Amino acid sequence: MRPSEIEIRFFDTYYFSNVITNVLADPLAYIRHLDDFYGDGREVHFSRPFPRFSALHSFLEFVIGDLIMETGDIKLDIRQDLLANASQSAEALNGDPTIFPLNEALQHYGFGHASFLGWLSERGKVFDDARRDDVDEYYSELSLSGVVSDLVGRCVDETFYVLFTNRQLLISFNSMMSRQINDIDLDGVPEEYLHNFERSGALRRVGVPRWAKEAVYFRDRGRCVLCRCDLSGLLSVGSDKNFDHMVPLALGGLNDITNLQLLCDKCNLRKSKGEAVTSDFYQAWYEPNAA
């Protein structure tokens, strides 16, 4: 088993992670917004077993996409005043007022795109003439060009990399999703999704793909997350028995990599089907105070 690699540039990664943590800590505060993610029949799409682009990836894409496209905090009038009153060029200021957060993110990852000044120039305008509608239209055109989708993809990958190690957050996310699955009545499920269900409100148990087992094994460092016994050398990656659904399928849990954890045989047998359980213990990489 050899872990894959990901290039991490960390642009607002921890900010995005914090937003996701806050949403999951109090989903009711965002219920109207979240309904656009899993409401109105969308929840049935999450019945597909073990997609590589996991349910959490989809959630991150949904939230981060909104955050990146947010223009409400851009105080255009203040930016125009800063530029108009500056004795230096825009580049000499403490930050260029004509460069917006979306531009900064795209530049950070090396995604080429039209500047706001260039976009305005094509329309016979200058920065002092710009209005809020121009900013919204500029963001919209960048989105339609596909470059924002590429940016969101990079941010999703990085944020997932950070959050996948946090099993408490994963169990919170999967508990939120299980409530949606649990409310599904098979009478309303499209025919192409029916085979994913054991019954109304519960998904069918399927084999865990090897790639998911390897990822969970590396994340949990080959140890049972409950009793912390060492399973390296004892575990067969060909077997499903040590890969536990944190939120049980019987409670509406997903067949998703983010809903898996590593358990020893004894802990797996002791864990009740009626419990959604993980632990706060993580294997340290090294002892900072060791002699």
ZIFENRA-V459499 format. One record per run of one state. SS is the DSSP state (h for helix, s for strand, l for the rest). FROM is the first residue (numbers start at 1). LEN is the number of residues. If there is no record, write none. Layout:
((SS FROM LEN) (SS FROM LEN))
This chain:
((l 1 12) (h 13 13) (l 26 1) (h 27 12) (l 39 3) (h 42 6) (l 48 7) (h 55 14) (l 69 7) (h 76 10) (l 86 4) (h 90 3) (l 93 8) (h 101 8) (l 109 7) (h 116 7) (l 123 4) (h 127 3) (l 130 2) (h 132 13) (l 145 2) (h 147 17) (l 164 3) (h 167 16) (l 183 3) (h 186 3) (l 189 2) (h 191 6) (s 197 3) (l 200 2) (s 202 2) (l 204 6) (h 210 10) (l 220 3) (s 223 1) (l 224 6) (s 230 1) (l 231 12) (s 243 3) (l 246 1) (s 247 1) (l 248 1) (h 249 3) (l 252 5) (h 257 3) (s 260 3) (l 263 2) (h 265 6) (l 271 5) (s 276 1) (l 277 15))
